Amino acid sequence: MPENSTPLIRKALLTDVGPLLRLINGYAEQGIMLPRTEFELAENIRDFTVAAVGGEVAGCGALHFYGPRSAEVRSLAVHPQWKGHGLGRKLVEALEAEAREHGIESLFAFTYIPDFFARLGFAEVDRRRLPSKVWKDCLRCPKLQCCDEIAMQKALVAGLGAEEALQGQEAGDAGNGFLIVPTVKPAVMPR
Ligand SMILES: CC(C)(COP(=O)(O)OP(=O)(O)OC[C@H]1O[C@@H](n2cnc3c(N)ncnc32)[C@H](O)[C@@H]1OP(=O)(O)O)[C@@H](O)C(=O)NCCC(=O)NCCS
């Protein structure tokens, strides 16, 4: 990274929507991220943190809450030109710090690159145990029926392991924002 281009990690502004669209949808065209619309980005811009280099958006990530205890790290992307310079790590660390400020106990992510998240203290978990509202994203994903993303989770509370953070949830119970997704059976119609 050039000397005069120290990255600045900051919360996103509405004026970042254009660069964020180009960054995220560039990867979405390659099938490695979910595409976002201008409307969605504007609506959720306060979720986003950006890495700016020389005044340009070089990376981004979002923290999306699912209830008072759990949150998702999503829309994580670093511009191809800036990959491998630690921006991805800085972005996740900033999102984690933000989650801690809000008292979040469990942070999770869905990813094709579990090794990246493992380096940041995340561990793989059973992806059937997802926060209920996450399905609103899945429903419009082209890979809904053949999802191959890996669920990674990090407990932010000392002594709370991944399994403990997920324990105690009955099917359909969204008590801490987690839900065991029910199996859909074909309906038998009465004659
Ligand atoms: C994944 C991504 C955000 C990583 O950003 P980055 O700035 O290149 O990553 P960093 O330089 O901060 O790397 C942090 C650590 O993760 C490792 N790492 C980076 N990319 C990795 C990968 N694809 N697989 C495994 N480990 C990876 C680095 O070696 C580094 O390890 P270290 O700190 O122990 O040396 C970036 O490659 C990207 O935008 N990819 C395309 C979009 C994408 O896949 N997003 C993730 C959606 S969940």
The ligand as a Gaussian input file, in Angstrom:
#p B3LYP/6-31G(d) Opt

LIG

0 1
 C      -12.620000     -11.660000       1.872000
 C      -12.030000     -10.259000       1.776000
 C      -13.018000      -9.277000       2.360000
 C      -10.723000     -10.237000       2.577000
 O      -10.244000      -8.921000       2.613000
 P       -8.667000      -8.596000       2.659000
 O       -8.519000      -7.155000       2.955000
 O       -8.040000      -9.109000       1.433000
 O       -8.224000      -9.499000       3.898000
 P       -7.050000      -9.160000       4.941000
 O       -5.868000      -8.678000       4.170000
 O       -7.567000      -8.266000       5.998000
 O       -6.751000     -10.589000       5.544000
 C       -6.926000     -10.887000       6.923000
 C       -6.482000     -12.306000       7.161000
 O       -7.331000     -13.220000       6.434000
 C       -6.559000     -13.985000       5.506000
 N       -7.330000     -14.090000       4.269000
 C       -7.643000     -13.107000       3.408000
 N       -8.387000     -13.575000       2.387000
 C       -8.533000     -14.895000       2.618000
 C       -9.191000     -15.938000       1.930000
 N       -9.839000     -15.723000       0.760000
 N       -9.164000     -17.185000       2.459000
 C       -8.520000     -17.428000       3.616000
 N       -7.866000     -16.470000       4.337000
 C       -7.885000     -15.223000       3.832000
 C       -5.267000     -13.214000       5.318000
 O       -4.216000     -14.073000       4.957000
 C       -5.081000     -12.581000       6.666000
 O       -4.523000     -13.526000       7.557000
 P       -3.476000     -13.071000       8.702000
 O       -3.966000     -11.770000       9.276000
 O       -3.496000     -14.194000       9.653000
 O       -2.195000     -12.892000       7.965000
 C      -11.704000      -9.916000       0.299000
 O      -10.850000     -10.902000      -0.241000
 C      -12.933000      -9.799000      -0.604000
 O      -13.505000      -8.736000      -0.724000
 N      -13.329000     -10.907000      -1.251000
 C      -14.425000     -10.892000      -2.211000
 C      -15.762000     -10.699000      -1.571000
 C      -16.051000     -11.750000      -0.516000
 O      -15.785000     -12.933000      -0.692000
 N      -16.616000     -11.292000       0.609000
 C      -16.899000     -12.117000       1.743000
 C      -18.345000     -12.343000       1.825000
 S      -18.707000     -13.192000       3.349000

